[in-house]
Amino acid sequence: MILNNYRTMQRIRDLKTSALTPELVFEIHHRVTEGTLEKPEAAGRFRLESENVRVIDDVEGTEFHVPPVATELPARIAAMCAFANGDTPDYFIHPVIRGIILHFWLAYDHPFYDGNGRTARALFYWSMLRHEYHLFEFISISDILLRAPIRYAEAFLHTETDDNDLTYFILHQAGVIREAVASLHDYIESKKTEMKIAGECLRGMADLNHRQQALLAHALREPTTRYLINAHRNSHGVSHQTARDDLFDLVERGLLTVSKAGGRSYTFRATQDLSEKLGKLASAPAQMDNEGDTAPLKLPFRTVGD
């Protein structure tokens, strides 16, 4: 499910300039539900008349919501797409409000056998990116909603029981957005602190040469970068053997991972917890040998041969 969400978000980036159509809604639903449905054949199509659903409380059996019947779905989703594209209504609606209403609309109509919530959130992201709110590529409202599912359900319930007054849902989602943005800012600040500590650690690690320090500093900024022996050799004007020794030394220290890239070539990547490891090194007390010099750091070593 997490992988589906990631792939869907990648696809939404490409679709943000495209008009929303029922076919595109089907594609998004198929992407977010692929391999997760009890009925795999239900991915990317409307629920059938035999699949009309009710939203109930599993504990008490209370019926909270009865979505429109399946025969109404084609017309309702076509109307939703017209709204999403800004064709209706004939007056201004703030883009954020439009995205929130689109989220509610899909969830209210419940057009699919399963995966309606995931699809509704994906359409919200599509709408926000379409209106150039690029920050939404990096924030997650799903995490906030999952932490407080009752508040989410109540926002729907209050709207439906008050003549479909969307104020309840809009206010709830506006709060979710603020919380998600704040969480992103907190995450960025924590990463900045980690990188600062890791950078200080690098400058103080005399047993790493300047080439290794430069590579690790780059890996902190660009953690998905792949490193090759030949590229490292060319960047620093050293021999192939010296470049190879640099990289495999970092592998043995647990700071890089290595895999075969094809033939006898190797690809190196930073470990996922690189900043954390460097931060620990920064806070670790120096170890002294008998002569008072700093001894090598005692890191786990692993031999990797050609």
C-alpha positions as CSV (number, residue, x, y, z in Angstrom):
1,M,0.0,0.0,0.0
2,I,2.9,2.4,0.8
3,L,4.6,1.5,-2.4
4,N,1.3,2.1,-4.3
5,N,0.9,5.5,-2.7
6,Y,4.5,6.5,-3.7
7,R,4.1,5.4,-7.3
8,T,0.7,7.1,-7.5
9,M,2.3,10.4,-6.2
10,Q,5.0,10.0,-8.9
11,R,2.3,9.6,-11.5
12,I,0.3,12.6,-10.2
13,R,3.3,14.8,-10.8
14,D,3.0,14.0,-14.4
15,L,-0.8,14.4,-14.5
16,K,-1.0,17.7,-12.7
17,T,-1.4,19.6,-16.0
18,S,-4.0,17.2,-17.3
19,A,-7.8,17.7,-17.0
20,L,-9.5,15.2,-14.7
21,T,-11.6,12.6,-16.4
22,P,-13.4,9.5,-15.2
23,E,-10.7,7.5,-17.0
24,L,-8.1,9.3,-15.0
25,V,-10.0,8.7,-11.8
26,F,-10.0,5.0,-12.7
27,E,-6.3,5.0,-13.3
28,I,-5.6,6.6,-10.0
29,H,-7.8,4.2,-8.2
30,H,-6.1,1.3,-9.9
31,R,-2.7,2.6,-8.9
32,V,-3.5,3.1,-5.2
33,T,-5.2,-0.3,-4.8
34,E,-3.1,-2.6,-7.0
35,G,-2.5,-5.8,-5.2
36,T,-4.5,-4.8,-2.1
37,L,-8.1,-5.5,-2.8
38,E,-10.0,-8.7,-1.8
39,K,-11.5,-8.5,-5.3
40,P,-8.6,-7.6,-7.6
41,E,-11.0,-7.3,-10.5
42,A,-12.6,-4.3,-8.8
43,A,-9.5,-2.1,-9.3
44,G,-10.1,0.7,-11.8
45,R,-13.9,0.4,-12.2
46,F,-17.1,1.6,-10.6
47,R,-18.7,-0.7,-8.0
48,L,-21.5,-2.8,-9.4
49,E,-25.1,-2.7,-8.4
50,S,-24.5,-5.9,-6.5
51,E,-21.7,-4.1,-4.6
52,N,-23.7,-1.2,-3.3
53,V,-22.2,-0.4,0.1
54,R,-23.1,1.2,3.4
55,V,-20.7,2.9,5.8
56,I,-21.4,1.5,9.3
57,D,-19.9,1.3,12.7
58,D,-18.4,-2.2,12.9
59,V,-18.9,-2.3,16.7
60,E,-22.5,-1.2,17.1
61,G,-23.6,-1.7,13.5
62,T,-24.9,1.9,13.3
63,E,-25.4,3.0,9.7
64,F,-23.7,6.3,9.1
65,H,-23.7,6.8,5.4
66,V,-25.5,5.3,2.4
67,P,-23.6,6.3,-0.8
68,P,-25.5,6.9,-4.1
69,V,-26.5,3.7,-5.9
70,A,-24.2,2.4,-8.6
71,T,-26.4,3.5,-11.5
72,E,-25.9,7.2,-10.6
73,L,-22.1,7.0,-10.4
74,P,-21.2,7.8,-14.1
75,A,-23.1,11.1,-14.0
76,R,-21.9,12.0,-10.5
77,I,-18.3,11.4,-11.3
78,A,-18.5,13.3,-14.6
79,A,-19.9,16.2,-12.6
80,M,-17.1,15.8,-10.0
81,C,-14.5,16.0,-12.9
82,A,-16.1,19.2,-14.2
83,F,-15.9,20.7,-10.7
84,A,-12.3,19.6,-10.3
85,N,-11.3,21.2,-13.6
86,G,-12.9,24.5,-12.7
87,D,-15.7,24.3,-15.2
88,T,-18.3,24.6,-12.5
89,P,-19.5,26.5,-10.6
90,D,-19.4,29.9,-12.4
91,Y,-17.9,31.7,-9.4
92,F,-14.5,31.7,-7.7
93,I,-13.7,29.0,-5.2
94,H,-10.3,29.1,-3.5
95,P,-8.0,26.3,-4.9
96,V,-7.4,24.8,-1.5
97,I,-11.2,24.7,-0.8
98,R,-11.8,23.2,-4.2
99,G,-9.2,20.4,-3.4
100,I,-10.9,19.7,0.0
101,I,-14.4,19.6,-1.6
102,L,-13.0,17.2,-4.3
103,H,-11.7,15.0,-1.5
104,F,-15.1,15.0,0.2
105,W,-17.0,14.4,-3.1
106,L,-15.2,11.2,-4.0
107,A,-15.4,9.9,-0.5
108,Y,-19.1,10.7,-0.3
109,D,-20.0,9.1,-3.6
110,H,-17.9,6.0,-2.6
111,P,-17.8,4.9,-6.3
112,F,-15.5,2.0,-5.8
113,Y,-15.8,-1.4,-4.1
114,D,-12.8,-0.5,-1.8
115,G,-10.0,2.1,-1.7
116,N,-12.2,5.2,-1.8
117,G,-10.4,7.0,0.9
118,R,-7.0,6.5,-0.7
119,T,-8.4,7.6,-4.1
120,A,-10.0,10.7,-2.5
121,R,-6.7,11.7,-0.9
122,A,-4.8,11.2,-4.2
123,L,-7.3,13.5,-6.0
124,F,-6.8,16.1,-3.3
125,Y,-3.0,15.9,-4.0
126,W,-3.7,16.1,-7.7
127,S,-5.8,19.2,-7.2
128,M,-3.2,20.9,-5.0
129,L,-0.4,20.3,-7.5
130,R,-2.5,21.4,-10.4
131,H,-2.9,24.7,-8.6
132,E,0.9,24.9,-8.1
133,Y,0.9,24.2,-4.3
134,H,4.2,22.3,-4.9
135,L,4.8,21.8,-1.1
136,F,2.1,19.0,-1.2
137,E,4.6,16.8,-3.0
138,F,6.3,16.5,0.4
139,I,3.6,16.5,3.0
140,S,1.3,13.8,4.1
141,I,-2.3,14.4,5.3
142,S,-2.7,10.6,5.5
143,D,-0.5,10.4,8.6
144,I,-2.5,13.0,10.4
145,L,-5.8,11.4,9.4
146,L,-4.6,8.0,10.6
147,R,-3.6,9.4,14.0
148,A,-7.1,10.8,14.6
149,P,-9.6,8.7,12.5
150,I,-12.6,9.5,14.7
151,R,-12.2,13.3,14.0
152,Y,-12.1,12.5,10.3
153,A,-15.2,10.4,10.5
154,E,-17.0,13.0,12.6
155,A,-16.3,15.7,10.0
156,F,-18.1,13.6,7.4
157,L,-20.9,12.8,9.8
158,H,-21.5,16.4,10.9
159,T,-21.6,17.5,7.3
160,E,-24.1,14.9,6.2
161,T,-26.4,15.4,9.2
162,D,-26.5,19.2,8.8
163,D,-27.9,19.4,5.2
164,N,-24.5,18.6,3.7
165,D,-23.0,21.8,5.1
166,L,-19.3,21.3,4.1
167,T,-18.1,23.8,6.7
168,Y,-17.4,21.0,9.1
169,F,-15.2,19.0,6.7
170,I,-13.5,22.1,5.3
171,L,-12.5,23.3,8.8
172,H,-11.3,19.8,9.7
173,Q,-9.2,19.5,6.6
174,A,-7.8,23.0,7.0
175,G,-6.6,21.9,10.4
176,V,-5.1,18.7,9.0
177,I,-3.2,20.7,6.4
178,R,-1.8,23.1,9.0
179,E,-0.7,20.2,11.1
180,A,0.9,18.4,8.1
181,V,2.8,21.5,7.1
182,A,4.0,22.0,10.7
183,S,5.2,18.4,10.8
184,L,7.2,18.9,7.6
185,H,8.8,22.0,9.1
186,D,9.7,20.1,12.2
187,Y,11.2,17.3,10.1
188,I,13.3,19.8,8.1
189,E,14.6,21.4,11.3
190,S,15.5,18.0,12.8
191,K,17.3,17.0,9.6
192,K,19.2,20.4,9.5
193,T,20.3,19.7,13.1
194,E,21.4,16.1,12.1
195,M,23.3,17.4,9.1
196,K,25.0,20.1,11.2
197,I,26.2,17.5,13.7
198,A,27.2,15.1,11.0
199,G,29.2,17.9,9.2
200,E,31.0,18.8,12.4
201,C,31.8,15.1,12.9
202,L,33.2,14.9,9.4
203,R,35.5,17.8,9.9
204,G,36.8,16.2,13.0
205,M,37.4,12.7,11.6
206,A,41.1,12.8,10.9
207,D,41.1,9.1,9.9
208,L,39.0,10.0,6.8
209,N,40.8,11.6,3.9
210,H,39.5,14.7,2.2
211,R,38.0,12.7,-0.6
212,Q,36.0,10.5,1.7
213,Q,34.8,13.6,3.7
214,A,33.7,15.3,0.5
215,L,31.8,12.3,-0.7
216,L,30.0,11.8,2.7
217,A,29.2,15.5,2.8
218,H,27.6,15.2,-0.6
219,A,25.7,12.1,0.4
220,L,24.2,14.0,3.4
221,R,22.8,16.6,1.0
222,E,21.8,14.1,-1.8
223,P,21.1,10.8,0.0
224,T,19.8,8.9,-3.1
225,T,23.0,9.5,-5.2
226,R,24.9,6.5,-6.6
227,Y,28.7,6.6,-6.4
228,L,31.0,4.7,-8.8
229,I,34.7,4.0,-8.5
230,N,35.5,5.6,-11.9
231,A,33.5,8.8,-11.1
232,H,35.2,9.1,-7.7
233,R,38.6,8.6,-9.4
234,N,37.9,11.3,-12.0
235,S,36.5,13.8,-9.5
236,H,39.7,13.7,-7.4
237,G,42.3,12.9,-10.0
238,V,43.5,9.7,-8.2
239,S,44.2,6.2,-9.4
240,H,41.5,3.5,-9.8
241,Q,43.0,1.6,-6.8
242,T,43.0,4.7,-4.6
243,A,39.4,5.5,-5.5
244,R,38.4,1.9,-4.9
245,D,40.1,1.8,-1.5
246,D,38.3,5.1,-0.5
247,L,34.9,3.7,-1.2
248,F,35.4,0.2,0.2
249,D,36.8,1.7,3.4
250,L,33.6,3.6,3.8
251,V,31.6,0.3,3.2
252,E,33.7,-1.4,5.9
253,R,32.9,1.5,8.3
254,G,29.2,0.9,7.7
255,L,28.7,4.4,6.0
256,L,28.1,3.1,2.5
257,T,26.5,0.0,1.0
258,V,27.7,-1.7,-2.2
259,S,26.1,-3.7,-4.9
260,K,27.0,-5.0,-8.3
261,A,25.9,-2.6,-11.1
262,G,26.6,-5.1,-13.8
263,G,29.7,-7.1,-14.8
264,R,32.5,-6.2,-12.4
265,S,31.2,-2.7,-11.7
266,Y,30.1,-1.6,-8.2
267,T,27.5,0.9,-7.1
268,F,27.8,2.6,-3.7
269,R,25.1,4.3,-1.8
270,A,24.9,6.1,1.5
271,T,23.2,4.1,4.3
272,Q,19.7,5.3,5.2
273,D,20.9,6.2,8.7
274,L,24.1,8.0,7.6
275,S,23.4,11.2,9.4
276,E,22.5,9.3,12.6
277,K,25.7,7.3,12.4
278,L,27.8,10.3,11.9
279,G,26.0,12.1,14.7
280,K,26.9,9.2,17.0
281,L,30.5,9.4,16.0
282,A,30.4,13.1,16.7
283,S,29.1,12.6,20.3
284,A,31.4,9.5,21.0
285,P,34.4,10.3,23.3
286,A,37.8,10.0,21.6
287,Q,39.6,6.8,22.4
288,M,43.3,7.2,23.3
289,D,46.1,4.8,22.8
290,N,49.0,4.3,25.2
291,E,50.9,7.2,23.6
292,G,48.0,9.6,24.0
293,D,47.1,9.7,20.3
294,T,43.5,9.2,19.1
295,A,43.0,5.5,18.2
296,P,40.9,4.4,15.2
297,L,37.2,4.4,15.8
298,K,36.0,0.9,16.7
299,L,33.4,0.4,13.9
300,P,32.2,-2.9,12.6
301,F,34.3,-4.0,9.6
302,R,33.2,-6.1,6.7
303,T,35.4,-7.3,3.9
304,V,34.1,-6.9,0.4
305,G,36.2,-8.2,-2.4
306,D,36.2,-7.6,-6.2
